[in-house]
Amino acid sequence: MKKGCILLLLIFCFSCGEDYVPKPKAYLRLDYPKQKYTKLNTDLPLAFETNVLATNIISKEVEASTESYALNIEYPLLKGTLFLTYKAIEGKEENLRNFLRDAERFTLEHTKKADEIPKYPYENNERKVYGMLAEVKGNVASPAQFYVTDSVNHFLTGSLYFNVKPNYDSILPAANYIQKDIIHIMETVEWK
């Protein structure tokens, strides 16, 4: 009887010998609708395709003396806005240099808080579209900026902002989603 109790006790103890494995941390999964694009024709001297998810597209003339316009593309679901500015180069090389310098300076202002700023050049000789996309990584106000130009008459620059306190990990899924739209704008821009 004693041997049977000991044997039963040993079987009971060793039968529950499953190792404890901690559960991995859970992360929020954000699924956004698949991007669908439609051509945006404006009064501006350019056209491009925008995501149908974007609404409240607001256009206004900034300066009447020089052909300069502002265009805001809002993403209410993502709480973000893509601020675009169009400027006419008017065939002056000096204007192009100034616009490029301003775009570069604006991106470099984020170096204080940015962890990294990779830049991706864009070039389409057939459509005469040349530009740069800067992805600003870190807790910054604007996680993406870009510009495109034909180098002679047109210059378009844009910056992405969110209506929340900058927290890179939190806004990264939305920033990546809108960054695909920025790339699509760069790829579909047509000069008039």
C-alpha positions in Angstrom: 0.0 0.0 0.0 2.9 2.3 0.9 4.6 1.6 -2.4 1.3 2.2 -4.3 0.8 5.6 -2.6 4.4 6.6 -3.4 4.0 5.5 -7.0 0.7 7.3 -7.3 2.2 10.5 -5.8 5.2 10.3 -8.2 2.9 9.9 -11.2 0.8 12.8 -10.0 3.8 15.0 -9.6 5.5 14.2 -12.9 2.3 14.3 -14.9 1.9 18.0 -14.4 5.4 18.8 -15.4 4.5 21.2 -18.3 6.9 24.0 -18.6 5.6 27.5 -18.1 5.9 29.6 -21.2 5.1 33.4 -20.9 2.7 34.8 -23.4 4.2 37.3 -25.9 3.2 40.9 -25.6 0.1 41.8 -27.7 0.4 44.7 -30.2 -2.4 46.7 -31.6 -3.2 45.7 -35.2 -4.6 48.5 -37.4 -6.1 47.4 -40.6 -6.8 50.2 -43.0 -8.9 49.9 -46.2 -7.0 48.9 -49.3 -5.9 52.0 -51.2 -8.1 53.1 -54.1 -7.2 56.1 -56.1 -9.1 58.7 -58.2 -7.7 61.5 -60.3 -7.8 64.9 -58.6 -8.3 67.7 -61.1 -7.9 71.1 -59.6 -7.5 74.6 -60.8 -3.8 74.2 -60.1 -1.4 73.7 -63.0 -1.1 70.0 -62.1 -3.2 66.9 -61.6 -2.5 63.7 -59.7 -4.3 60.8 -58.1 -5.4 60.8 -54.5 -6.8 58.1 -52.2 -10.6 58.0 -52.0 -10.1 57.7 -48.2 -8.8 61.3 -48.2 -11.5 63.9 -47.9 -11.8 67.6 -47.3 -9.4 68.6 -50.1 -9.0 72.3 -49.6 -7.2 74.5 -52.1 -6.4 78.2 -51.8 -4.2 80.6 -53.6 -1.3 81.7 -51.3 0.2 84.6 -53.3 -1.3 86.3 -56.3 1.9 88.0 -57.4 3.6 84.6 -57.8 1.7 81.6 -58.8 1.6 79.8 -55.4 -1.1 77.6 -54.0 -1.8 75.5 -50.9 -3.7 72.2 -51.0 -4.6 70.3 -47.9 -5.6 66.6 -48.2 -7.2 65.4 -45.0 -7.4 61.8 -43.7 -10.1 62.0 -41.0 -9.9 58.2 -40.2 -6.2 58.5 -39.6 -6.3 62.0 -38.0 -3.7 63.2 -40.5 -3.3 65.9 -43.1 -1.0 66.1 -46.1 -0.1 69.8 -46.6 0.9 70.5 -50.3 2.3 73.7 -51.7 2.6 74.4 -55.4 4.9 77.1 -56.7 5.6 78.2 -60.2 9.3 78.3 -61.0 8.7 80.7 -63.9 11.7 79.4 -65.8 14.2 81.0 -63.3 17.0 78.7 -62.1 17.3 80.9 -59.0 13.7 80.2 -58.0 14.3 76.4 -58.4 17.5 76.6 -56.2 15.6 78.6 -53.6 12.6 76.1 -53.5 15.0 73.1 -53.3 17.0 74.8 -50.5 13.8 75.6 -48.6 12.5 72.0 -48.9 15.8 70.6 -47.7 16.0 73.1 -44.8 12.5 72.1 -43.7 13.5 68.5 -43.6 16.7 69.2 -41.7 14.8 71.1 -39.0 13.6 67.7 -37.8 17.2 66.4 -37.1 17.0 67.5 -33.5 14.3 65.0 -32.7 14.7 62.5 -35.6 16.4 59.2 -35.1 17.1 58.9 -38.9 16.0 60.6 -42.1 16.4 58.3 -45.1 15.8 60.0 -48.4 14.5 58.3 -51.6 15.0 60.0 -54.9 12.4 59.8 -57.6 12.9 60.3 -61.3 10.6 59.9 -64.3 12.2 61.3 -67.5 9.2 60.5 -69.7 6.8 62.6 -67.6 9.5 65.1 -66.5 9.0 64.5 -62.8 12.0 64.6 -60.5 11.8 64.6 -56.7 12.7 63.3 -53.3 10.8 61.6 -50.5 12.2 62.0 -46.9 11.0 59.6 -44.3 11.6 61.2 -40.9 11.9 58.5 -38.2 11.4 59.3 -34.6 9.1 61.4 -32.4 8.8 64.3 -34.9 6.0 66.5 -36.0 6.1 65.5 -39.7 7.1 61.9 -40.4 7.2 62.4 -44.2 8.1 65.2 -46.6 8.5 65.3 -50.3 8.9 67.4 -53.4 8.5 67.0 -57.1 9.4 69.3 -60.0 9.9 69.4 -63.7 13.0 71.7 -63.1 11.6 74.4 -65.4 8.1 75.5 -64.5 6.6 73.6 -61.6 7.5 72.8 -58.0 5.3 70.8 -55.6 6.2 70.1 -52.0 4.3 68.3 -49.3 4.5 67.5 -45.6 2.5 65.0 -43.5 1.2 65.9 -40.1 -1.0 64.1 -37.5 -3.4 65.7 -35.1 -1.8 63.9 -32.2 1.2 64.3 -30.0 4.2 62.8 -31.9 4.8 59.2 -30.8 6.6 57.3 -33.5 5.4 53.9 -32.5 1.8 54.9 -32.3 1.6 56.8 -35.6 3.8 54.5 -37.6 1.0 52.4 -39.2 -0.9 55.5 -40.3 2.3 57.2 -41.5 3.2 54.1 -43.6 -0.2 54.0 -45.1 -0.2 57.7 -46.1 3.4 57.4 -47.2 2.2 55.0 -49.9 -0.3 57.7 -51.0 2.6 60.2 -51.2 4.5 57.9 -53.4 1.4 57.4 -55.6 1.1 61.2 -55.9 4.7 61.5 -57.0 4.2 58.7 -59.5 0.9 60.1 -61.0 1.6 63.9 -61.0 1.0 65.5 -64.4 2.0 69.0 -65.2 -0.5 71.2 -67.1 
